[in-house]
Amino acid sequence: MISREVLEEAGLELTDEQIIQLQEHLKGSKNSKALEIFNAKGVGKNPDNYGQVEIYLNVNDKEHIDDIGFEYKGCTTIEFTASVYTEDLKGLSLDDALEITNIYLDEMNSKEDSDECLKMILVAFLAARENFLNRKNDMDEICHTMTI
C-alpha cells in the first residue's frame, strides 16, 4: 500500500479520499476490458516502443460517456494510469472529457521530459472521440488511430 508519507516524500499532497482511490486502483484496475457494446474506439500508438492503448467508449444520445474500457500493450504503468483516467471520464460529456484531456496534454507538453505512456492513453481517448464524431457523421470507420 502507498502511505501518506511516501506520497508526501514524492511531493504529492493528497486528501484521504484521493489516497484511498489510488490504493483501490493499485489493488485492481478498473475498466481494463474491451467493451462488448461500444460506439467509439480509438487507438493511441507510440512508434518508438511499439506501445499501444485501445479505448472503447459507449456514448449515449446526450453525448455522455456511459461506459469506457481499455486494453494495452506495454508497461504496467499504463494499466494503473488508464484505470484512474478512465474512472475520471465515466459519466462526463465528451466535451468535458476533451477539456480534461487537453489540460493533461498541455501540462505534459510543457514539460521537457513527459511520460509517453500517459500520452498514449490521452491520444487513444482523442482518437475514440474522433471515431464517435466520424460515425455520427455517417463515416464508415471501425476505429480511429493516432500516434504520439
C-alpha positions as CSV (number, residue, x, y, z in Angstrom):
1,M,0.0,0.0,0.0
2,I,1.0,3.6,-0.6
3,S,1.3,5.5,2.6
4,R,0.7,9.3,3.0
5,E,4.4,9.6,3.9
6,V,5.6,8.1,0.7
7,L,3.3,10.3,-1.3
8,E,4.4,13.4,0.6
9,E,8.1,12.5,0.0
10,A,7.3,12.4,-3.7
11,G,5.9,15.9,-3.5
12,L,2.2,14.9,-3.6
13,E,-0.3,16.3,-1.2
14,L,-3.5,14.3,-1.5
15,T,-6.6,14.1,0.5
16,D,-7.5,10.9,2.4
17,E,-10.2,10.2,-0.2
18,Q,-7.6,10.5,-3.0
19,I,-5.2,8.2,-1.3
20,I,-8.0,5.6,-0.8
21,Q,-8.9,5.9,-4.5
22,L,-5.2,5.3,-5.5
23,Q,-5.0,2.3,-3.3
24,E,-8.1,0.9,-4.9
25,H,-6.6,1.2,-8.3
26,L,-3.4,-0.4,-7.2
27,K,-5.4,-3.4,-5.8
28,G,-7.1,-4.0,-9.1
29,S,-7.5,-1.8,-12.2
30,K,-10.9,-0.6,-13.3
31,N,-12.2,-0.6,-16.8
32,S,-9.4,-2.9,-18.1
33,K,-11.6,-4.5,-20.7
34,A,-12.7,-4.3,-24.3
35,L,-16.4,-3.2,-24.2
36,E,-18.8,-5.7,-25.8
37,I,-21.1,-2.8,-26.6
38,F,-19.4,0.4,-27.8
39,N,-20.0,3.1,-30.4
40,A,-16.4,4.5,-30.4
41,K,-13.0,3.0,-30.5
42,G,-9.7,4.8,-30.5
43,V,-6.1,3.6,-30.6
44,G,-3.1,5.5,-29.3
45,K,0.3,4.3,-30.5
46,N,3.9,5.0,-29.7
47,P,6.1,4.0,-32.7
48,D,9.3,4.4,-30.6
49,N,8.5,1.5,-28.3
50,Y,5.6,-0.3,-30.0
51,G,3.3,0.5,-27.1
52,Q,-0.4,0.8,-27.8
53,V,-3.6,1.7,-26.0
54,E,-7.1,1.0,-27.2
55,I,-10.0,2.9,-25.6
56,Y,-13.6,1.9,-26.1
57,L,-16.5,4.3,-25.4
58,N,-20.2,3.8,-25.0
59,V,-21.6,7.2,-25.5
60,N,-25.3,8.0,-25.1
61,D,-27.6,10.2,-27.1
62,K,-26.7,13.2,-25.0
63,E,-23.0,12.5,-25.7
64,H,-22.1,11.5,-22.2
65,I,-19.8,8.6,-21.6
66,D,-21.9,5.8,-20.1
67,D,-19.1,3.2,-20.1
68,I,-15.4,3.1,-21.0
69,G,-12.9,0.4,-21.3
70,F,-9.2,0.0,-22.3
71,E,-6.7,-2.6,-23.5
72,Y,-3.0,-2.0,-23.8
73,K,0.3,-3.4,-24.9
74,G,3.2,-2.0,-22.9
75,C,4.3,-1.4,-19.4
76,T,2.1,-1.9,-16.3
77,T,2.2,1.8,-15.6
78,I,-0.3,2.1,-18.5
79,E,-2.8,-0.1,-16.7
80,F,-2.7,1.9,-13.4
81,T,-2.8,5.3,-15.2
82,A,-5.6,4.3,-17.6
83,S,-7.6,2.9,-14.7
84,V,-7.5,6.2,-12.9
85,Y,-8.0,8.3,-16.1
86,T,-11.0,6.2,-17.4
87,E,-12.7,6.3,-14.0
88,D,-12.4,10.1,-14.1
89,L,-14.1,10.2,-17.5
90,K,-17.1,8.0,-16.7
91,G,-20.3,10.0,-16.8
92,L,-18.8,13.1,-18.3
93,S,-19.9,14.7,-21.6
94,L,-17.5,14.2,-24.5
95,D,-16.8,18.0,-24.3
96,D,-15.9,17.9,-20.6
97,A,-13.7,14.8,-21.2
98,L,-12.0,16.5,-24.1
99,E,-11.3,19.6,-21.9
100,I,-9.7,17.4,-19.1
101,T,-7.7,15.5,-21.7
102,N,-6.4,18.7,-23.3
103,I,-5.4,20.1,-19.9
104,Y,-3.4,16.9,-19.3
105,L,-1.8,17.1,-22.7
106,D,-0.9,20.8,-22.4
107,E,0.7,20.1,-19.0
108,M,2.7,17.2,-20.4
109,N,3.8,19.1,-23.5
110,S,5.0,22.0,-21.3
111,K,7.5,19.6,-19.6
112,E,10.7,18.7,-21.2
113,D,10.5,15.0,-20.1
114,S,6.9,13.8,-20.1
115,D,5.5,10.3,-19.7
116,E,4.9,8.8,-23.2
117,C,2.7,6.0,-21.6
118,L,0.3,8.6,-20.3
119,K,0.3,10.4,-23.7
120,M,-0.7,7.2,-25.4
121,I,-3.7,6.9,-23.1
122,L,-4.8,10.5,-23.8
123,V,-4.3,10.2,-27.5
124,A,-6.3,7.0,-27.5
125,F,-9.2,8.9,-26.0
126,L,-8.9,11.6,-28.6
127,A,-8.9,9.0,-31.3
128,A,-12.1,7.4,-29.8
129,R,-13.8,10.8,-29.6
130,E,-12.9,11.4,-33.2
131,N,-14.2,7.9,-34.1
132,F,-17.5,8.7,-32.4
133,L,-17.8,12.0,-34.3
134,N,-16.9,10.3,-37.6
135,R,-19.5,7.6,-37.0
136,K,-22.1,10.2,-36.1
137,N,-21.4,11.9,-39.4
138,D,-22.0,8.5,-41.2
139,M,-18.4,7.8,-41.9
140,D,-17.8,4.0,-42.2
141,E,-14.9,3.8,-39.7
142,I,-14.3,0.8,-37.4
143,C,-11.8,2.7,-35.2
144,H,-9.6,5.8,-35.3
145,T,-5.8,5.7,-34.7
146,M,-3.5,8.4,-33.5
147,T,0.2,8.4,-32.9
148,I,2.0,10.3,-30.2
